[in-house]
Amino acid sequence: MSWQRRSIHTGLLSKRDHRSGCLARIGRYDAGKTPFTFTEPMNKPARYSEDFGSVAAARRQGALAALAMPAVVLGASYLGFGAFVRQSGLTLPQGVVSSATGWALPGQIALIEIYAVGGTLLSAALAVILTNARLLPMVASLMPVLRAGEAGPPRLRHYLIAHLIAITGFAIAMQRAPQMVPAQRLPFYQGFGITLWLTTLTATILGFFLAGMVPLYVTLGFVFLNPLYFMLVFIADLKHRLRALALVFGTLLGPALHLIDPEWGLLATGLIGGTAAFLIDNMRRRRGRGWRQ
């Protein structure tokens, strides 16, 4: 509790002050002073469990956080992607440009698959748009959290950081950013996102050259590590009602809708399950009961 010393003349303490509970907030009486002084507790500002001390330190901590398990899992996934690029007949520069500009593995794989079967540019573009449409709500929900310590319209650097928001960074940031000092959130994600981005570029290059040395089923199997890691991250965060509901609905609806329509089942699962989870969570919040908000 922070304290602020205030001096009040003895005769100016009115009945209204008594009624408002002013005397009940007196913390200490300093004798020998005229007029007397007392210490009054003021509202304490919110404390954050993660305070790195400076913007530069937050950026370094973000890079270190990325170099742990996220870099290992995502790097392994992009090793598989690099091998897939070579097996599909594309060149190394094409694979690196795909990782640098697309930076969303499902969309990149869809692009290469359509190219490999001789699909048109329009069909490839539509496939990538539909696959990466999931990133739009991620950016829309995460950027206000990262920019909580800033004011004014978005700048160029905000758009560049938005490009670095993908499934892994989104999961980690939504867990940790609310506990950080607002001014340090964006720098933290800057270090995190750029480090992961550089890791995937390096892994794409290595995977391209490892394609002939490692069995194809091994390198392609690396691609599935990232979705598995993402699922484990969210399972560890099931204390939040909305995420728990969305995961449960997705688990129940996914197989059923896939049997009904394999092409649209996944998209319908996300739309129906996510919407239902949001509506139920919003209704329970208004009623003021339920699990932890």
N, C-alpha and C positions, 0 to 999 in steps of 0.2 A: 504494500500500500504506500503510495507516495503521499507526502505531507507538504502542506504549504502553510507558512506562518502568516497570520493576519492579525493586525492590531485593531481593537475595537474599544472605543471609549465606554466607560462603565455605564454612563447614563443614556447611551444611545441604543441599548439592547431592548427592543420594544417587545410588546406582547406578541406581535405577529412573528417575531423571530423565535419566541418560545413555542408558538403553535406549529411552526414549520420544522421544529426539531433541531434548531440550530445548536442549543445547549447540549443536546444528546451527542453532537458530533465533536464536542470539545475533547481533544486528546490529552493536553497537558497544560497546566496553569503555571506560568512563570511568576513567582512571587518577587516582590521588590521592584516591580516595574509599573509605572503609571503613564498612560493607561495600560491595563493588563493585556497580555498577549496570550493567544492559545494556538494550538496546532490543530488544523482541520484536515481530515482526509479528503482527498480529491479523487475523482474517478481515474482509475489506473488505465493507461493505454494498453491495448492488446499486446501480449507477449507472444513471440513466435519461437518455436522450438529450434529453428534453424536460422542462425545469424552468423554469416561468414565474416563479418567485420568490414568488408569493403566490396565494391563491385568487381575489382580484379580478383579478389579471393573467391568470390562466387563463381566467376568464370572458370577459374582453375578447378574448383570443386566439381563443377559440371563436367569438365573434361575427364577428371578422375573417375567420376561416377559412370561415364560412358565407357571407360576403358576396362571396367569390371565385366560382369556377365553380359550386359547388352552388346558390347563389342565382340565378345566371343560368339554369342549366338547369331547375331546379325552378320558377322564376318563369315561364319561357317555357311550361312544361307547364301551369301553372295559368292562364296567359292563354288557352290553348286550352280549358281546363275552363270558365272564365268565359263564353267564347263559346258553348260547348256548353250551358251552363245556360240562356242566353237563347234559343237555337235550340230548346230542348226545351219552352219555355213556362213555365219556372219563374221566380220572382222573384229579385231580387238578394239580399234577406235569406235566402232559402232556400239559395242558392248559398254565401253566406258562412258560414252555420251549418253547412253540410255540410263546408266546408273546416276550420272551427274544431273541430268535434267528431269528424269522421271522419278527416281528414288522412291519407288513403291513396287515391291517385288511382284505382287500379283498382276499389276498392270504391265510390267515389263515382260513377264512370262507370256501373257496374252498376246502382246505385240509380236514377240518372236515366233510364237506358234502360228499366228495368222500369216506372218511372212513366210514361214517354212512351207506352208501348204499352198502358197501362191495367192493369198487373199488380196483384195483391193485395199488401197489406202483408206478409203471411206470406212470399210468394215473394220480395219485395224483401229482407226480413230474412235469409232463408236465403242469398240470393245474396251479400249483404254479408258474412255470417259465413264462408261458404266462401272468398270472395275474400281476406278479411283474416286468415284462419287462419294464413297464413304469418308474420304479425307475432308470434305467440305464441313460437315458438322463437327469434326474434330478440331479444325482450325477455328470455327466460329465459337466453340465452347472454351477452348484453351487460351486463345489470344487475350481475351479480357482478364483472365487470371494472371497471365504473365505481365500484362501492362497495368496491373493494379497500382503500381507506384508511379505511373506516368500520367500526363495530361496532354491534351491536344490531339490533332488528327494523326493518323498513321503516317509514318515516314518510310523511306525506301528500305531501311534496315528491318522494319517490321514485316514488310512483304518478303524479304529474303529469309527471315526467320520462319515465316509461315510456310515457306517451301520446305523447311526442314522438319515440319510436323508430320510424323507418320505414326504408325501403330505403336512402335516401341517407345518412342519419345513421349507420345501422348499418355500412355499408361503410366510411365514413371513420373511425368510432370504433374498429372492429376493427383497422384499420391503425395508428392513432396512439396509442390509449389505452394499450396495453401498454408503450409507450416513455415514458410520462409518470410523474411522481411520483404515487403512488396518491392522495394527498389532493387532487390537482388535477384528477383525471379527471372527476369528477362536475360540478364547476363549469365545466370546459371544455365538456362536452356541454350543460350548461344554456345557456350563451351561444350555442352552435352551434344547438341545437334551437329555442330561442325566436326567434332571428333568422330561421331558415328558416320557422318557423311564421308569423311576421308578414309575411314576404315573400310567402308563398302567399296569405294573406288579401288583401294589397294587389293581387297579380296577378289574383286572382279578380274583384275589383271592376273593375280596368282591362279585363280580358278581356270582361266583361259589356257594357261600353260600347263596346268596339272591335268587337263582333260585327257591326255594320252597316257598318263602315268597311273591314274587311279581308275578303277572300274566305274563305268558310267552310273550304275545304280547307287554307288556310294556317294558320288559327288551330287547327283540329283536328289539323293535323300537328305542332304544338308538343307535343301530349300524348305523342308517341312519343320525345321527346328524353330524358326521364328514364330509361326502360329502357335506352336506348342508352348514356347516361352511366354508369349502374350497371354495365353489362357491361364498359365500358372500364376502370372502376376495378378490377374483379376481374381483368381480363386483366393489368393492371399488377402484380397481386399473386400471380401464378402460382407464385412461389417456394415458396409453402406447399402442401404435398402435398395436403392434404384439399380445399382449394379448387380446385386444378387437376383433381383426379379428379372432383369434383362437376360442374365445368364441362364436362369431356370427356364424361362420361356423359350429362349433359343435352343436349349437342349431338348425340350419337348417337341417344339414345332419343326426343327430342322429336318430330322429323318422323315417325318410324315409328309412335309411339303416337298421334299426331294423326290419321294416316291410318286407324288402327284404330278410334278413337273420338274425334271432334273435341271432344266435350263433357268427357270425362274424361282426355284424353290428357296435358294439361299437369299436372294433379294427379298422375297416375300417374308422369309423368317425374320430378317432384320427389321423390316418395316412393321410387321404385325407385333413381333415380340417387343421391340423397343418402344413402340407407341403404347402398347398395353402396360408395360412397366412404368412408363412416364405418367400415364393417367392414374394408375393405382397409387403410385408414390405421391402424386400431387393431391389426390383425394385424402389420403391418410394424413398428410401434413396439415391440411385445412382442418381436419378433425382434431388435430393435436394429440394423436396417440400413435403407437406403433413402435418401430425399431428406432435405432439411432439415426438422426437426420444427417 
